Amino acid sequence: MIEMCAGDPIEFPPSVDSGPDTRNSLPCQFSGPVDEACCVLTGIDYGYTKKDHHVFRTTILLEPVIVGDIVTVRATYGFRDSSGFFDDQYDARIFFCVIADVQERGQDFVSLAPRQGAKVFQSRQAAKLPCEVLPPSDSPPPP
């Protein structure tokens, strides 16, 4: 069964002299063990914290981490100008949705409440997830 969970945004508080940074979302709990999952970027609010400035490179990566019936989203975010350094203060909020292929337990519909504010959708229509999870790159973004 395919289920979707729109989690709370992942917060990247004001940061300077480091990047890209990686943070985890709050867990999204599904109705049973998760076989596969993918993350979808649904929105982003980002920018320089203190002043208007030109942008050279933005990095946003989302990776699902599956443990049983829980999926946590690991987000990596970086934002910089053409100096080649993360020397200007920046911040962001990343909005996402998790789409999961969940093992069925013989129920037609399950009402879920993973946490306050989360929205969950379930469907028996899709057989496989239409996405591929790529391993994160260990190399920094190109200048």
N, C-alpha and C positions, 0 to 999 in steps of 0.2 A: 504494500500500500504506500502511496506517495503522500507525504505530509510536508507542510511548509510552516516555518516559524519565523516571524519577524521579531527579532530581538531588540533590546535597548541599544542605543548607539554606543560605539566604542569611543571613549574620550581620550584624546591626546592633549594633555594640558600644555600650556606655553613651554617651549623648549628652545634652547640655543646651544651651539657648539657640539651637537651630537645629532646623528641621524644616519640612515633611517632608524626609527624606533619600532619595537614590536610589543603589542599588548593583546590580552585575551578578553573576549566578551564574557558576559554572564552566560551560564550554561542554558542551552535550549533542551528541554526534556521532551521526548517523544513517547508514543504509546507502547513501544516495544523496542527490542534491539534493532539498531540501525545497521543495515548492510552497506549502504553507500550514502554519501552526502556531498553536496556542493554548496558553495556560498555565492550569493548574488549581491553585488553592490547596488543598493537602491537609492543612495544619496550620499552627499558629502558636503560638509560645511568646513572650509579650510581657508587659511590665509596667514599673512604676516600679522603678528599680534599688535605691534606698536605703530607701524607706519606703512604707507603705500610704497610698493617696491615692485620691480620687474620680477618675472618668474622665468626660470630656465628649466627646471626639472621637478616633476611631481611623481612620486612612487606610491602606489596603492596596491597591496597584495592581500588577498583573503585566502585562508587555508582552513578547511574543516578538520577538527580533531575529534574523532569518534571514540567513545568509551561506553559500550553497552547501549543504553537508550538515551545517552547524553551526547550532544554535539556542542563543542565550544569552538568559536571562530577565533583564529589567530590572525590578527591584522598587522601588517607592516606598512608604515607610512613615513615618507620623507618629502621635504619641500625646501627648495633652495634656489638661489640665483646663480648666475654664471661664474661666480668667484671660485667655484669648486669646493666650497666649504659650507657647512651649516652654521654660519656665523650671524644669522638674523633670526630673531625670535619668531616662532610660528606655532600654530595650534590647529586642531581639527576635531571634528566629530564625524565618524563613519557609520552610515546606516546600512544594514544588510538584511538579507533573508536567507534562511537555510532551507534547502530542499532535500528531503531525506527519503530513501527507500527503506521502509520499516517492515520488519517481519510481522506478518499478520497473526492475530491470536483468536481468530474466529468471530470477530465482532464487526458489524457493518459500519458503525460509527462510534467514535470515542470522543467525548468532550474533554479537552485538555485545558489545563491552566498552569503552564510551566512557571510562570511568575506574573506578578501584576504588570499589566501593560503589554504582554506578549499576545500576538495574534497567531492562531494556528488554523490551517486549512488541511483537509484530508480528501483524497480522491482514490478510487480504485481504477481509474481510467488509464493511467500511465503504467507501463510495464518496467521501463528502465529510465534512468535519469539521462537527460539529453546534455550532459556536460562531462568534462574530463578534469580531474584534479591533477595539476602539474606539481612536481616537487619544487620547493622554494629554491631560488638561486642563492648560492653563498657569495657570489661576487657583487660588489656595490654597483649601483646604477652608473651608466656611462656618463662622462662629464658633458 
